[in-house]
Amino acid sequence: MHIELKEGKLYYSIGEVAKAFDVNASLIRFWDKEFDILKPKKNAKGNRMFTPEDVKNLQLIYHLVKERGFTLDGAKTHLKDGKKETLDNFDIIAKLKSIKAQLTDLKNQL
């Protein structure tokens, strides 16, 4: 799951984030409580507003829990012990998927 961040956008609502990940907002709220790396701001109404950094961290959490099948505790440990390595690998995988999609498009045009 790779989310395209809008350039210049500083905050994303929980609804935007939930829709981008195709999950319920309640799951995003749950992950916010469970994972220390998420630090969304809250507006005057108390609504969570996620920064682009929060969205990247949510991508990592989503990848570990939903795509790789980690338990929550396993994902927490993995993020704590090897966040940099996980992020680097995640970025590489996202770039490779993008290249694959572009190559598939080119192949289909021929």
Number of C-alpha atoms within 10 A of each C-alpha: 15 18 13 10 14 10 7 7 9 12 18 19 16 19 16 14 20 17 12 14 18 10 13 13 17 12 11 19 13 10 17 17 12 13 17 10 17 19 16 20 14 12 9 7 6 8 12 20 20 22 19 19 16 20 21 19 19 22 18 22 23 21 18 21 17 12 11 11 12 16 12 15 12 13 20 19 12 16 20 12 11 11 15 11 12 16 16 12 12 18 15 12 13 15 13 12 14 13 12 12 12 12 12 11 11 10 9 8 7 5
